[in-house]
Amino acid sequence: MILVGQYDSPVTRRVAIALHHYGMEFTRDTRSVLSQAGDVAQISPLTRIPALVLPGGEVLIDSAAILDHLDELAGPRALIPASGPERRRVLQFTALAQGTFEKALAVIYERHFHPPAHHSAPWLARCMSQTRAGLAHLAARLSAPYACGADLTHADVMLTTLIWYLTERLPEVVDTTAHAPLIALAARCETLPAFRAAALSAFETMPKA
Ligand SMILES: N[C@@H](CCC(=O)N[C@@H](CS)C(=O)NCC(=O)O)C(=O)O
């Protein structure tokens, strides 16, 4: 399998962490979705990352849909309960963390693609407010020792890659007091082998506009 995307994309890194956790072999295509968009478009139909190229050449897109396939391969080792309220809880926590990332990404892209004079102040204010709301709800829903209870799940993985992203790209939304439990869980997860195996390399950073 080939994982397309760089690890400063939280949704790409969460796929990589799952691949490592499951012990599934993969290689990487680390061409940049921004500075090498034409190359990525040859593989990924929406010119977005992550994409996962399967051994037969089939291309999967969207982190949740990619993980759905990997979870099926992983069987009982999947990072999500098989059914019921426990599964819904993990899916909803993960969706909240992923949605929080997407609102932060909208802020980052507005600032990246538009010169300051063309920034939409109402749009930025809306996205910042949604990002902060997402973090507040994540903090309120957080369980222990992991995000959704006793076991490590996709919720922990998405939360951890989100916290890295916000700390690096949008630190003004991270409140080290209110979000301390989220930050502490992310720090603990970063020490686990699968997370360390998917550590960022120096080249994995957003190009300047
Ligand atoms: N829902 C998608 C989101 C993918 C996404 O937004 N990826 C970003 C990088 S983190 C991207 O490819 N951006 C380039 C673009 O949208 O043009 C997923 O979970 O895979």
The ligand as an SDF file (V2000), in Angstrom:
LIG
                    3D

 20 19  0  0  0  0  0  0  0  0999 V2000
  -12.3620   14.7210    5.0340 N   0  0  0  0  0  0  0  0  0  0  0  0
  -11.0610   14.5740    4.4320 C   0  0  0  0  0  0  0  0  0  0  0  0
  -10.3070   15.8880    4.5170 C   0  0  0  0  0  0  0  0  0  0  0  0
   -9.0480   15.8650    3.6750 C   0  0  0  0  0  0  0  0  0  0  0  0
   -8.3760   17.2310    3.6450 C   0  0  0  0  0  0  0  0  0  0  0  0
   -9.0000   18.2760    3.8470 O   0  0  0  0  0  0  0  0  0  0  0  0
   -7.0530   17.2220    3.3580 N   0  0  0  0  0  0  0  0  0  0  0  0
   -6.3280   18.4600    3.2100 C   0  0  0  0  0  0  0  0  0  0  0  0
   -4.9540   18.3610    3.8550 C   0  0  0  0  0  0  0  0  0  0  0  0
   -5.0960   18.1210    5.5790 S   0  0  0  0  0  0  0  0  0  0  0  0
   -6.0860   18.6990    1.7350 C   0  0  0  0  0  0  0  0  0  0  0  0
   -5.8170   17.7770    1.0050 O   0  0  0  0  0  0  0  0  0  0  0  0
   -6.1600   19.9650    1.3270 N   0  0  0  0  0  0  0  0  0  0  0  0
   -5.9290   20.3850   -0.0220 C   0  0  0  0  0  0  0  0  0  0  0  0
   -7.1510   20.9630   -0.6570 C   0  0  0  0  0  0  0  0  0  0  0  0
   -8.2570   20.8170   -0.0780 O   0  0  0  0  0  0  0  0  0  0  0  0
   -7.0310   21.5750   -1.7060 O   0  0  0  0  0  0  0  0  0  0  0  0
  -10.2990   13.4390    5.1210 C   0  0  0  0  0  0  0  0  0  0  0  0
  -10.5710   13.1670    6.2870 O   0  0  0  0  0  0  0  0  0  0  0  0
   -9.4650   12.7920    4.4650 O   0  0  0  0  0  0  0  0  0  0  0  0
  1  2  1  0
  2  3  1  0
  2 18  1  0
  3  4  1  0
  4  5  1  0
  5  6  2  0
  5  7  1  0
  7  8  1  0
  8  9  1  0
  8 11  1  0
  9 10  1  0
 11 12  2  0
 11 13  1  0
 13 14  1  0
 14 15  1  0
 15 16  2  0
 15 17  1  0
 18 19  2  0
 18 20  1  0
M  END
$$$$
